[in-house]
């Protein structure tokens, strides 16, 4: 869903830390329809499927934020 955060772990970098994050701003039913906004100007308007293809072995986590209004 728009507003959720993608967290990426790159394979083969020698650690198990999360390596990158981006914000989903457009969603769809496939990874080719999910658009992710990132800080790098080269990759601001990129699909989730392009991220997966570019980084072989990447693990993608999606953080769903549930607001708790008081």
N, C-alpha and C positions, 0 to 999 in steps of 0.2 A: 504494500500500500504506500502511496506517497507519504513522505515524512519518516518512513522507517530508515534505519541505518544499515548499510552493508559493511561487514567487517571481514577483511581478507587475511588469510594465512597463506603465505607463499611457500610452496614445497621446495625443499632443497636449500633453504637459507641457513640451516644449521640450528634453528631454534623452534620453539613451539609458540612463540609470541605472535600476537596479531600484528600484521604489518601495515595495513592501510584501512581507511574507512571512507565511505561515500554516502550520500543521501539519495534515496529514491525519490524522484520527482514525477515519475509517470509509470504506471503499472499496467500490466496486461496478463494474459494467460500463459505466455511463454517467456523464456529468458530473453528472446529477441525483442520483446515488447517492453521490457522493464528498462527504463532510462535512469542512469545514475549520474549525479552531479558530484564532481570531485574538484579539488583545489587546483590541480594542474590544468592549464589552459588547453593542452593537447587532448585532455581526456574529460572535459567538462560535460559534453553531450555524448555519452557512450552507453551502449546497451550492456546489460549484464552478460549476454552471450559473447560479446566482443571481449569483455574482461576475462572471461573463462578461457577463450581461445588464445588470448595474448599471453597468459600466464599458465603454462602447462602444470597441472597438478595443484592448482589453487583450490583452497577450501573456502567456500563463501558461507558466512553466517549472516542471518538477517535478524536485527534486533527490533522487536516490536515494542513500541513505547505506549504504555497505557497510562493516560493521565489520571490522577486521583484529585479531583477538585474538592476542596474543603470549604 
